[in-house]
Amino acid sequence: MASVRLEGIVKRFGSTVALRGVDLEIEDGESMVLLGPSGCGKTTTLRIVAGLEKPTMGRVYFNDRDVTNLPPRDRNVSMVFQSYALWPHMKVYDNIAFPLKIRRVPENEVRKKVRWAAELMEIEGLLDRYPHQLSGGQRQRVAVARAIVVEPEVLLMDEPLSNLDAILRVKMRSEIKKLQRRLGVTMIYVTHDQVEAMVIGDRIAVMNDGMIMQVGSPNQIYREPANTFVATFIGSPQMNMMDGYLEGRVLYVANSRLDDVDLGRSGKVIVGFRPERVLIGGFEGLRFKGRIDFVENLGSTTIIHVEVEKGRKIVVSISGEASLSQGEEVTISIPRDAIHVFDAKTGRAIAHGV
């Protein structure tokens, strides 16, 4: 297997800058997820690691070996595409065997490796079928089997579950994580789905506008977001964000104040807190009085929208069904350890918990 290091990767397509100086280190055997909205540069980063694109500036290293100018065939990487990219005229067996045959692997070795990959993906009974005879989930398994059959040093996956229905997607994301652990392969996985990223990634690199916003474990990204972009991109419903003001040791937010806040600064800030940390009632931390504007009953969870000032709402997420209804007046509170403070100008985190 291999470690992967990206140093100062810049990629331009004409006048468009897709990547703006990406630095990233991925450890041998690690599952790294590139997470971000469409157009943020995550697929371009993946294609540069694969050798399908060359960086305008910067270097790519596998195990400290510079592979920046090596073609894909000399990098020992495999890639699973969003479309699966199976050959429609080939049976499943031949699709899986294809990368071995172009490497001129002996036929008896090809048979062994195809059987091994098919059994690992639980598709050994499908080897005589054509892709059009398979379900979406089966085609996805074939694509993964074809990728792992060459036992790559680095396994690259570009939103491989996006074409599956919701139930199958949940099943397959856990299977991909188990497969990566079983093989011990270094994996770089691209997705815009934050739940998928949290399940699959040992670490997550959150990207936006061609830059990496934060790299960390799923727990770090969720609990200690580096800036307002990461804070609002991770979590569903997304983090509440409100304008605040620090004056001495007092934090003012809307019609509420919190004393004994020592952050060593004064002036405008942005205050964030996750909906699941907001309490109905309570006496600790920031407290707001408001009127319920909307209630979403989702079965195991209830999402409540509380208007605390005209045009200013706080989203609250509570477990189970709530006996609250639209128009009802409530008091809500946010514990001190649930309050995140960000710089109003740069969006960078100042404190997690006050």
Buried (B, 14 or more C-beta within 10 A) or exposed (E): BBBBBBBEBBBBEEEEBBBBBBEBBBBBBBBBBBBBEEBBBBBBBBBBBBBBBEBBEBBBBBEEEEBBEBEBEEBBBBBBBBEBEBEEEBBBBBBBBBBBEEEEBEEEEBEEBBBBBBEBBEBBEBBEBBBEEBEBBBBBBBBBBBBBBBBBBBBBBBBBBBBBEEEBBBEBBEBBBEBBEEBEBBBBBBBBBBEBBBBBBBBBBBBBBBBBBBBBBBEBBBBBBBBBBBBBBBBEBBBBBBEBBBEEEEBBBBEBBBEEBEEEEEEEBBBBBBBBBBBBEEEEBBBBEBBBEEBEEEEEBBBBBBBBEEEBBBBBBBEEEBEBEEEEEBBBBBBBEBBBBBBBEEBEBBBBEB
